[in-house]
Amino acid sequence: MAGVTTRTRLSPDQRRTQLLDLGVRLLSTRSVDELSIDLLAEEAGISRGLLYHYFGNKAAFHEAVVRHAADDLIAQTAPPTSGDAFERLHASMAAYLAYVEQNLAGYLSLVRGSAGGSEAMREIYDEARAALTDRVFDDEHDGFRVPDTPLARLVVRGWAAMAEDAVLSWVLDPTGVSREQLLDMLTAALPSLVATVPEQ
Amino acid sequence: MAGVTTRTRLSPDQRRTQLLDLGVRLLSTRSVDELSIDLLAEEAGISRGLLYHYFGNKAAFHEAVVRHAADDLIAQTAPPTSGDAFERLHASMAAYLAYVEQNLAGYLSLVRGSAGGSEAMREIYDEARAALTDRVFDDEHDGFRVPDTPLARLVVRGWAAMAEDAVLSWVLDPTGVSREQLLDMLTAALPSLVATVPEQ
């Protein structure tokens, strides 16, 4: 049981963060819809009343957990600061793949929009994707020279959609493709797509 | 009013097809969830009872309409038989873009999984996507030499996810990107991605 010790003296913010961490861990094996305040209360060993105090209602609770999961994703996939552009992108993709593997059920429910299909969920999801793709336009962090034009934005967004689809497909059925092949393909795909975009 | 004339002598199959055509047309401006048997009855000028006779229940009705819409998509985007590989793929992408524009609300609700999020809907959607990408492996119809390996399948699937994302993004906000630029980019993306995949 991944319980949260109730005796530890924590600030309300620390306690809230601890509960969100637990909520995200619970998403590794269940969809967002299957995550209930009752379940979190049981796993954390605290009262439902206290959880409602922290999170308000079920929709707000789901939103907070998913936002926390998105922040984790963005943090964990931050490219390393050393290495050439290919190495850094490769490391970031490997971290992304590991994240999807560790958070499969919850991630799948989000991507497939079955997480209640709420507007708020959609927004968090879109924001997280935008944060991930914005990195590509940040020379210091990534190193590919991607012209920041509306067409290049479409390409990079599209590449992210491709990566999401390929990673999920592979995690669900890796037959015939090694982890290294998948990561190499996704890493090579970005510069190869960007090369088709005119500089101006 | 896009009514279905009730006096025409049609076979039950023809009538059913006519009603499905109307259902698909109604999806151009509403999500799958917003499509009701009541609405179809009103637009078709026939009784709800008759519609229940044709389609059983709401879920089966939605499934039949979405399957019909997917068949339309596959038929309308069939690549022409003449022209080189680039021209044929370009024409197919142009037809896909036109389809999304004409069926925006319903298509969006399907892609975003907010169409009730049912397993049946997901399956129809996955089947349609598979039918679209399978074409790429069919030399006679497309002409790019794509090795039929598990990795190439992931790449082509990923390209389709990219196309879907880019087309929807562009239709929702075309600022700064012309229709021709979008179509050229999507057409160039496939061979450029496939080139990164080893032959074996």
Boltz contact constraints between the chains, C-beta under 6 A:
constraints:
  - contact:
      token1: [A, 112]
      token2: [B, 113]
      max_distance: 6.0
  - contact:
      token1: [A, 113]
      token2: [B, 112]
      max_distance: 6.0
  - contact:
      token1: [A, 113]
      token2: [B, 113]
      max_distance: 6.0
  - contact:
      token1: [A, 113]
      token2: [B, 114]
      max_distance: 6.0
  - contact:
      token1: [A, 114]
      token2: [B, 113]
      max_distance: 6.0
  - contact:
      token1: [A, 114]
      token2: [B, 117]
      max_distance: 6.0
  - contact:
      token1: [A, 117]
      token2: [B, 114]
      max_distance: 6.0
  - contact:
      token1: [A, 150]
      token2: [B, 176]
      max_distance: 6.0
  - contact:
      token1: [A, 150]
      token2: [B, 177]
      max_distance: 6.0
  - contact:
      token1: [A, 151]
      token2: [B, 177]
      max_distance: 6.0
  - contact:
      token1: [A, 151]
      token2: [B, 181]
      max_distance: 6.0
  - contact:
      token1: [A, 154]
      token2: [B, 166]
      max_distance: 6.0
  - contact:
      token1: [A, 158]
      token2: [B, 162]
      max_distance: 6.0
  - contact:
      token1: [A, 158]
      token2: [B, 165]
      max_distance: 6.0
  - contact:
      token1: [A, 158]
      token2: [B, 166]
      max_distance: 6.0
  - contact:
      token1: [A, 161]
      token2: [B, 161]
      max_distance: 6.0
  - contact:
      token1: [A, 161]
      token2: [B, 162]
      max_distance: 6.0
  - contact:
      token1: [A, 161]
      token2: [B, 165]
      max_distance: 6.0
  - contact:
      token1: [A, 162]
      token2: [B, 158]
      max_distance: 6.0
  - contact:
      token1: [A, 162]
      token2: [B, 161]
      max_distance: 6.0
  - contact:
      token1: [A, 162]
      token2: [B, 162]
      max_distance: 6.0
  - contact:
      token1: [A, 165]
      token2: [B, 158]
      max_distance: 6.0
  - contact:
      token1: [A, 165]
      token2: [B, 161]
      max_distance: 6.0
  - contact:
      token1: [A, 166]
      token2: [B, 154]
      max_distance: 6.0
  - contact:
      token1: [A, 166]
      token2: [B, 158]
      max_distance: 6.0
  - contact:
      token1: [A, 176]
      token2: [B, 150]
      max_distance: 6.0
  - contact:
      token1: [A, 177]
      token2: [B, 150]
      max_distance: 6.0
  - contact:
      token1: [A, 177]
      token2: [B, 151]
      max_distance: 6.0
  - contact:
      token1: [A, 181]
      token2: [B, 151]
      max_distance: 6.0
  - contact:
      token1: [A, 188]
      token2: [B, 196]
      max_distance: 6.0
  - contact:
      token1: [A, 189]
      token2: [B, 193]
      max_distance: 6.0
  - contact:
      token1: [A, 192]
      token2: [B, 192]
      max_distance: 6.0
  - contact:
      token1: [A, 192]
      token2: [B, 196]
      max_distance: 6.0
  - contact:
      token1: [A, 193]
      token2: [B, 189]
      max_distance: 6.0
  - contact:
      token1: [A, 196]
      token2: [B, 188]
      max_distance: 6.0
  - contact:
      token1: [A, 196]
      token2: [B, 192]
      max_distance: 6.0
